[in-house]
């Protein structure tokens, strides 16, 4: 099941869904696309061939799209080599090569999620700092899975943030998914244990776990997340099958340092990028994929329950230029 949800855009059924995704992605990155197109056209307007001076202008354009310095330099290295050999004829060729470079970065780390053991639920641990849209993402993901005919149990393991449990319950009602919870301040690992036992006994398909973005105690957050992983493995040895890190696209490069703490300590397998709704600079998607060495699994493009889209690298890159 994970492969149909998280795989790339190479399968026929996903190709059929692509037009809808493409149009929605175009809306999400409107500002970035308009800026890129305008500045690339301006850079090549008064030159017959693309040279290093043209690419120096392009460097500022890519930085303004939030690709970040490291990713920008990687993209430009190949383009400069081609420009030196006079292999970039015009603006259209420059755009094509840019798209190739970005697509290559986005698909470099397409590690598939772990294969689950038959007979047990697939466990998705959702991590990230508070304010990124973590709980909202869980509700939208549950809705997507329920629409696909899967049974879903939500686990309210963020017991430290005020109203986190209540917020998850609201999303549970919206997505028609039951929530297993405890009282505020309770042991997250204990409620996870209860949720997994419940899901096993009912032969449910998925357990999606909301985790704390920070703790109000002296307990280290990463140690708490590690404890939850060990608890899950006591019941389902292969769990968690996916650890999704939720990031806010509008924080751009500033969110990368916080994200690295989770990727270093939490066994993150994929990224969910929220709030990619026109206010964010779309280049950050490429920067995050490169800097963290992780695939983007989903993007959030709005506030509605259906505004979480499985990520399609080809459609995303095309939407930045077309």
N, C-alpha and C positions, 0 to 999 in steps of 0.2 A: 504493500500500500504506500509506503514512504516513497518508493521510486516514482509512482505516478503523481505524487504531490510535489516532490522536491527535485525531480530530475530536470535536465536541461530541455532545450526546445527542439530536440531531434526526433521526437516521436510524432507519428501522424496525428493522434488525437490532440496533441498540444498545438500542432500547426493549425488545426481547425479553430482553436480558441484564440490564436494569436491576434487576429484583427481587433477583437474587443480589448485585449490587453494593450495593444499598440496605441489605440485611440486614447485610452485612459492614461497611458504613460505620457503621450504627447501633451495632454493637459497638465500633468503633474510637473513636467519639466519645461513648460512654455517659456518662462523667463530665461532659463539657461540656453535653450535652443535659439531663441531670438538673439541673445547676446553673442553666442558663438558664431552664428551665421553672419550677423552684421559685421563683427570684428574680423572674421576671416576674409570676407568680401572686401572690406576696407584695406586689409593688409596686402591683398593681391591685385588691387585695382590699378596700380600704377607700375606694375612690373610684368615683364613678359615671361619670366621664369621664377620659380620659387628658389630663393637662395637663403643663406644663413641670416641675412638681415631680416628677411620676411619671417623666418622662424623665431628670431628674437622678439618680434612683435607678437607672434603667436604665444610665446612663453607667458607674457603678461595676461593674455586672454585665458589661457588654461588655468592660471593661478586664480584669476577672478571667478572662475567657475567652480572653485573649491577642490581642484584635483590635488592640491598640496604640492610642495616643492619636490619631494622625492619622486612621486608619481609623474609629475610634469617632466622632470629630467629624464626619466626612463622613456617616456613617450617621444621626447624630442631627440634623444640620442640616435634612434633609428632614422628619424626624419632628416636629421642633419647629415647623416652618412649618405642618404639617398640624394639630398640636395647637392652635396659635394660632387656626386657622380652625375648630376643633372638629370635625375630620374623622376623629378616631380614637375610635370609640365604646366599645370594650372591649378586653380582653386578647387575644381571638382576632384582632381587626383589627390590633392592635399586632404580633402575631407574623407575620401575613401581610405587613405592610409591612416588617418586619425582614427576612423572607425575600427579598422583592423587592429590597431594597437590597443584600443580600449577593450575590444572584445576579447583579445588574447589575455589581458590582465584579468578580466571578469571570469573567464573560464579556466584559468590556470589551476584553481583549487576546487575541483568539482568532486571532492570526496563524498561518496555516497554515505547516507546514514547507516549505522550498524544494522545488520539483519536481526530481527527479533526472533526469539524462541517461540515456536508454535505453542498455542495454548495459554499464552499470557498476554496481558494488554501491552501495547506499545507506550512507553513512558517518555513524555516530552518535558524536560525541565526548562523553565523559562527564567532567565536571569537578566540583570541589568540594574542600573541605578534608578532610584525613584525619579519620576517625572518624565521618563522616556516613552511612556505609553505601554508599559509592560502588561498590566492587567487588562487594558482595553484590547491589546493584541491577542491575549489568551481568549477573550470572548469572541473575537472575530475568527480566530482559528477554529474554535469549537463550532461556530456557526458553519464554517466551510466544511468541516468534517461531518457534521450532522446532515448537511445538505447532500453529502455524498453517501448517506445511508449508514454512517458509522455511529456506534454508541460511544459516548464521551463522558468521562467523569472528571470534574475539576477539583483540584486539591488546593485549599486556601492555606498554604504554608507560609505566607507573609503575615505572621502573627504580631509583628512589631509596629507596623505603620497604622496609625489611627484610621479607621474606616476601610482598610484594605479588604477585610473579609466581606463587609457589606457591599463594597464595590464589585467584588467578584460574584457575589450572589445575584446582583442585578444583571450582570452579563450572563450568568448561568440561566436566568429566566429568559433573557432575550434569545439565547442560543439553544434553549431547550436541553440544557445539560445540568445534571445534578451536581451539587457542591458538597464536598466533605470538609468540615471545618472543626475548629476548636475555639476556645475563648481567646480574646486578645491577650497577647503575652505568653500564650501556651508554647509548648515545644514543637517546632516545625517538623522535626523528624518523626515525632509521634503521630501527628496528623497525616503525614505522608504514609507511614506504616498502615494506618487505618484505611486510607484511600486505596492503597494497592491491594490490601486484603479484600476489600469490598469489590474492587474491579475484578479480581481473580475469581471470587466466588460467583459473580454475576456474568463471567465470561465476556467482559466489555472489551471494546477494541482499543480505546485510548484513555490514558490518564495524563492530563495536562496540569503541571504543577506551577503555581505562582510562588515565587520565592522573594525573600526580603532584599530590598535595594540598599538598605543600611540597617544597622542594629542600634537600639537605644542602650545597649549594655557594653561592657568592655570586651565581650566576646568578638573575636575576629570574624568578619563576614565570610571570608573565604573558608575558614575552618568550619563554619556552620554549614556552608554549602557542601563541603566535603563530607561532613557527617550525614547529610541527606543522601548523598550518593551511596555511601556505605549502607545506609538503612534500606534504600531501594534494592540494592544488590542482595540483601539478606532474603528478600522475598522473590525477586526476579533477577537471577545472576547476571543477565545481559543488560540490565537497566543502568542508567537511563539510555534510551536508544537515540535520543537527540537532545542536545543542550543548545537552546537558541538564545543568543544574546540580542536583546532589544536595544537599539540605538536610535536617537533622535536626529534626523537628518539636518535639522535647523541649527544644531550645535556645531556642525562641520568638523573642522580639524580639532576643535577643543574637546570633542567627545572621545577622541582616539586614545588619549592617555588613560582615561577611566576604563575604556574598553579593554585595553591591554591587561589591566589587573585581572579582569574576569577571564580572558583567554589564557592567561598564564596559570591560573589556579583552578579553573572550573571545568576544564575539558570541553570548552565550547566547540560545537561542530558546525554552526551556521549562524548567520546574521539575519535579523529582521530589522529593516530600516523604516522607521515610522515618520509621519509628518512630511512625506515627500509630496506636498500638495501645492506646489507653486511658489511657496515662500522659501524653500530650501534651494541651494545651488546643486544641480544634479550631478556635477562632477564628483561630489563627495562619495557617491556610490562606488566609483572606480577607485578612489583613494582608500576607502575602507577595505575593499576586497584585496588590494595590494598590500597595504600596511599590516593588516591582521592575518593575511594568508588564509582567509576563510571564504567560503562561498556565501553569497547573498541568497537566502532562501525565499524571503518574502519582502514586499514593500507595502507600506501603508500609504494610501493616496487620498485619504479623506476620513471623515468622522463617522460615516455610516457603517453599519455592521457588515456590509458587503465590500467595504473599501480596503480589504487586504488581498493582495494579488500574489500568486506564486511568481517568483522572479524569472524573467526570460531575458537573458543577456543580449541576444541578438535584437529583440524588439526594443529593449532599452536603448542600446546604442543607436539604432535607426531613429528612434524618437528624438534623439539629441540633435539630429542633423536634417531630418526630413519634415 
